[in-house]
Amino acid sequence: MTLRIALVGAGAMGTIMARDVYPVVTEQVSVVAVVDRDHPRRAELAGGLGARAYGSLAQARAAEDLGGVDIRLPHAAHADLAVEALDAGLHVLVEKPLALTAEDCRRVAIAAARAGRVVAVAENYPHLRAVRAARAAIDDGTVGEVLALRSTRAYTLGDEWARPWRLGGGAASGLLWDQGTHHTSMLRVLGGEIVAVAAHRAGGAAGVETVTLDVRFASGLLGTSLYCWGTPARPAETEGLVLGTLAQLDIDVAYERPDGVARIVDGTGSRALCAAESYYESHRSIVVDWADAIATGRQPLVCLAAATADVRVVLGARESLARGGAEVPLAPPHLTHRSTA
Ligand SMILES: NC(=O)c1ccc[n+]([C@@H]2O[C@H](COP(=O)([O-])OP(=O)(O)OC[C@H]3O[C@@H](n4cnc5c(N)ncnc54)[C@H](O)[C@@H]3O)[C@@H](O)[C@H]2O)c1
């Protein structure tokens, strides 16, 4: 049965969903309402989708028969709206980060368990073909023993992304909240649970910022992440690197073209491990996975427990920054999301 949803947030990300994703998943999901505070934005997206426009989720719920909600709002609004939707009996797809505090992650988990509804989080990396292919190459022994992991995300924010809430210096702003859970979700797919993090930051003008993270995995493996705002993006960036005893793995991610691919690199050269795709194709996979999880009763690929683990790493990194770069141990996951559905 087609899931009838409200798309909440008609900004940059909501526009991508309305223009590129929802028109190609109509068998699984039908957007019947678009919600935004901003009247022209919600009217434009609703018009393109053949949906009706509302100023709040409460108004949309009162007028429409909804089964779910897709939340594409600024970070600080995610947890409250997810809880509001769950309390109203709706399934939830929510943008990353799930929430900005461990307590808010727990509130969402408790509301999901109480309502018996599915929450999926729009973390793209676990859905990327290249990341899945890299994980498979680790599992089948192609890279040998994994020795270290590295991730890089370096680009300049385009006009539609340079919003005051993202750059304005508030608690939910900045590069670490914007990219931290994204890359942590990739590192956790490749290396398992992260048990400690140390972070450093350098910043200049708004939108020019560098953050580094050193992470320690439960297995003893070490990893490092470099995020940088203010440099021109490459057509395809090697965002992930796996160093193994038999080979290395490059995980290339491309945003404007379908050039994202995983490559195995050893003394004899390199070969692709999967068909290439563009990063934004993963949004389709996220929606289809959410709808299938609802239909079948299974957990979505990026469930509450996974998204909470990603948030914990960012919170640990923020604590490390406040403590001059000290390594911060992270509480074992079972102590932080024990009430996760
Ligand atoms: N997964 C990805 O690839 C990806 C990429 C970009 C952005 N994002 C995420 O998408 C989310 C939105 O980012 P964006 O760049 O589209 O932001 P944006 O500022 O472009 O859009 C946000 C929209 O929400 C509306 N809004 C804000 N508060 C509201 C409220 N309480 N009720 C109704 N409407 C409200 C604003 O009017 C605006 O139209 C963020 O969580 C961001 O991290 C994810």
Ligand as a Chemical Component Dictionary entry (heavy atoms), coordinates in Angstrom:
data_LIG
# 
_chem_comp.id                   LIG 
_chem_comp.type                 NON-POLYMER 
_chem_comp.pdbx_formal_charge   0 
_chem_comp.three_letter_code    LIG 
# 
loop_
_chem_comp_atom.comp_id 
_chem_comp_atom.atom_id 
_chem_comp_atom.alt_atom_id 
_chem_comp_atom.type_symbol 
_chem_comp_atom.charge 
_chem_comp_atom.model_Cartn_x 
_chem_comp_atom.model_Cartn_y 
_chem_comp_atom.model_Cartn_z 
_chem_comp_atom.pdbx_ordinal 
LIG N1  N1  N 0  21.326 14.094 3.691  1  
LIG C1  C1  C 0  21.799 15.043 2.899  2  
LIG O1  O1  O 0  22.410 14.776 1.870  3  
LIG C2  C2  C 0  21.546 16.472 3.244  4  
LIG C3  C3  C 0  21.970 17.495 2.390  5  
LIG C4  C4  C 0  21.654 18.797 2.748  6  
LIG C5  C5  C 0  20.939 19.074 3.888  7  
LIG N2  N2  N 1  20.573 18.043 4.687  8  
LIG C6  C6  C 0  19.788 18.260 5.915  9  
LIG O2  O2  O 0  18.487 18.725 5.534  10 
LIG C7  C7  C 0  17.958 19.531 6.580  11 
LIG C8  C8  C 0  17.454 20.823 5.983  12 
LIG O3  O3  O 0  18.529 21.498 5.395  13 
LIG P1  P1  P 0  18.285 22.545 4.223  14 
LIG O4  O4  O 0  19.626 22.871 3.694  15 
LIG O5  O5  O -1 17.229 22.077 3.296  16 
LIG O6  O6  O 0  17.710 23.797 5.051  17 
LIG P2  P2  P 0  16.917 25.074 4.465  18 
LIG O7  O7  O 0  17.170 26.188 5.393  19 
LIG O8  O8  O 0  17.235 25.254 3.023  20 
LIG O9  O9  O 0  15.386 24.618 4.555  21 
LIG C9  C9  C 0  14.723 24.478 5.782  22 
LIG C10 C10 C 0  13.257 24.837 5.564  23 
LIG O10 O10 O 0  12.562 24.597 6.791  24 
LIG C11 C11 C 0  11.632 25.660 7.004  25 
LIG N3  N3  N 0  11.376 25.674 8.448  26 
LIG C12 C12 C 0  12.267 25.917 9.439  27 
LIG N4  N4  N 0  11.710 25.679 10.646 28 
LIG C13 C13 C 0  10.434 25.275 10.403 29 
LIG C14 C14 C 0  9.356  24.860 11.233 30 
LIG N5  N5  N 0  9.496  24.788 12.563 31 
LIG N6  N6  N 0  8.190  24.507 10.640 32 
LIG C15 C15 C 0  8.042  24.562 9.298  33 
LIG N7  N7  N 0  9.038  24.932 8.455  34 
LIG C16 C16 C 0  10.217 25.275 9.003  35 
LIG C17 C17 C 0  12.303 26.885 6.440  36 
LIG O11 O11 O 0  11.351 27.880 6.086  37 
LIG C18 C18 C 0  13.019 26.313 5.209  38 
LIG O12 O12 O 0  12.224 26.378 4.046  39 
LIG C19 C19 C 0  19.083 19.686 7.599  40 
LIG O13 O13 O 0  18.889 18.739 8.614  41 
LIG C20 C20 C 0  20.337 19.322 6.835  42 
LIG O14 O14 O 0  21.368 18.801 7.631  43 
LIG C21 C21 C 0  20.861 16.772 4.377  44 
# 
loop_
_chem_comp_bond.comp_id 
_chem_comp_bond.atom_id_1 
_chem_comp_bond.atom_id_2 
_chem_comp_bond.value_order 
_chem_comp_bond.pdbx_ordinal 
LIG N1  C1  SING 1  
LIG C1  O1  DOUB 2  
LIG C1  C2  SING 3  
LIG C2  C3  SING 4  
LIG C2  C21 DOUB 5  
LIG C3  C4  DOUB 6  
LIG C4  C5  SING 7  
LIG C5  N2  DOUB 8  
LIG N2  C6  SING 9  
LIG N2  C21 SING 10 
LIG C6  O2  SING 11 
LIG C6  C20 SING 12 
LIG O2  C7  SING 13 
LIG C7  C8  SING 14 
LIG C7  C19 SING 15 
LIG C8  O3  SING 16 
LIG O3  P1  SING 17 
LIG P1  O4  DOUB 18 
LIG P1  O5  SING 19 
LIG P1  O6  SING 20 
LIG O6  P2  SING 21 
LIG P2  O7  DOUB 22 
LIG P2  O8  SING 23 
LIG P2  O9  SING 24 
LIG O9  C9  SING 25 
LIG C9  C10 SING 26 
LIG C10 O10 SING 27 
LIG C10 C18 SING 28 
LIG O10 C11 SING 29 
LIG C11 N3  SING 30 
LIG C11 C17 SING 31 
LIG N3  C12 SING 32 
LIG N3  C16 SING 33 
LIG C12 N4  DOUB 34 
LIG N4  C13 SING 35 
LIG C13 C14 SING 36 
LIG C13 C16 DOUB 37 
LIG C14 N5  SING 38 
LIG C14 N6  DOUB 39 
LIG N6  C15 SING 40 
LIG C15 N7  DOUB 41 
LIG N7  C16 SING 42 
LIG C17 O11 SING 43 
LIG C17 C18 SING 44 
LIG C18 O12 SING 45 
LIG C19 O13 SING 46 
LIG C19 C20 SING 47 
LIG C20 O14 SING 48 
# 
